[in-house]
């Protein structure tokens, strides 16, 4: 295995979170660092299938070990919405602000605010594909708070916390993070595989 691995993303926030979660155990490079300038489609109706599509695409292009992830916010009162459509919930412009506004509008004054973030990582290592999942349970605030993070972070309060993800530092967020939980499984697996 190369000393570096490609993370199939153009999202600088996700790259930062994964690098913070993995630390110096492995050099993680994003698509731009790898000289790849494409937007990989996410046409499937599950996080697993989208993650697998992205890692398979990059592996076909580079022949290198790589991983990708897909993350969704699943809100109980909305029957799992926005789920796999989280990034484009309010349309193809992929606006965090619009997505969050639509979520709050659809949830309205509903008493059940339970939600969870779920991340699925797809790893291709030595021509084999592996999946890892991380979940963070929590709830949705009625209005945004905080300036850190991205996506739905200003309205998501992880279980055991009173602040939103957007009010936490990256280190604090990683104590709860779905992405961190999936990344920890990835790192543990890669350590065993070496």
ChimeraX attribute file (.defattr): number of C-alpha atoms within 10 A of each C-alpha:
attribute: neighborCount
match mode: 1-to-1
recipient: residues
	/A:1	11
	/A:2	9
	/A:3	8
	/A:4	14
	/A:5	20
	/A:6	24
	/A:7	28
	/A:8	29
	/A:9	24
	/A:10	17
	/A:11	11
	/A:12	11
	/A:13	13
	/A:14	17
	/A:15	18
	/A:16	14
	/A:17	20
	/A:18	19
	/A:19	19
	/A:20	15
	/A:21	22
	/A:22	18
	/A:23	12
	/A:24	9
	/A:25	13
	/A:26	15
	/A:27	14
	/A:28	21
	/A:29	17
	/A:30	21
	/A:31	18
	/A:32	15
	/A:33	12
	/A:34	13
	/A:35	8
	/A:36	15
	/A:37	10
	/A:38	12
	/A:39	11
	/A:40	15
	/A:41	10
	/A:42	17
	/A:43	11
	/A:44	14
	/A:45	11
	/A:46	16
	/A:47	23
	/A:48	20
	/A:49	17
	/A:50	24
	/A:51	24
	/A:52	24
	/A:53	20
	/A:54	24
	/A:55	26
	/A:56	23
	/A:57	16
	/A:58	24
	/A:59	20
	/A:60	9
	/A:61	10
	/A:62	13
	/A:63	13
	/A:64	18
	/A:65	22
	/A:66	26
	/A:67	27
	/A:68	24
	/A:69	28
	/A:70	24
	/A:71	25
	/A:72	23
	/A:73	24
	/A:74	21
	/A:75	22
	/A:76	15
	/A:77	15
	/A:78	17
	/A:79	9
	/A:80	14
	/A:81	18
	/A:82	19
	/A:83	21
	/A:84	24
	/A:85	21
	/A:86	22
	/A:87	21
	/A:88	15
	/A:89	20
	/A:90	19
	/A:91	12
	/A:92	8
	/A:93	11
	/A:94	14
	/A:95	15
	/A:96	19
	/A:97	15
	/A:98	16
	/A:99	22
	/A:100	21
	/A:101	17
	/A:102	15
	/A:103	22
	/A:104	18
	/A:105	11
	/A:106	13
	/A:107	18
	/A:108	11
	/A:109	10
	/A:110	11
	/A:111	8
	/A:112	13
	/A:113	18
	/A:114	19
	/A:115	23
	/A:116	23
	/A:117	22
	/A:118	23
	/A:119	26
	/A:120	27
	/A:121	27
	/A:122	30
	/A:123	28
	/A:124	22
	/A:125	17
	/A:126	11
	/A:127	11
	/A:128	8
	/A:129	15
	/A:130	13
	/A:131	18
	/A:132	18
	/A:133	23
	/A:134	20
	/A:135	20
	/A:136	20
	/A:137	19
	/A:138	20
	/A:139	20
	/A:140	23
	/A:141	16
	/A:142	16
	/A:143	11
	/A:144	19
	/A:145	17
	/A:146	14
	/A:147	14
	/A:148	16
	/A:149	19
	/A:150	13
	/A:151	21
	/A:152	24
	/A:153	23
	/A:154	25
	/A:155	24
	/A:156	29
	/A:157	26
	/A:158	25
	/A:159	15
	/A:160	9
	/A:161	11
	/A:162	10
	/A:163	17
	/A:164	25
	/A:165	28
	/A:166	22
	/A:167	21
	/A:168	19
	/A:169	12
	/A:170	17
	/A:171	12
	/A:172	11
	/A:173	21
	/A:174	18
	/A:175	12
	/A:176	20
	/A:177	24
	/A:178	24
	/A:179	26
	/A:180	24
	/A:181	21
	/A:182	23
	/A:183	25
	/A:184	18
	/A:185	16
	/A:186	20
	/A:187	16
	/A:188	11
	/A:189	13
	/A:190	15
	/A:191	11
	/A:192	7
	/A:193	9
	/A:194	6
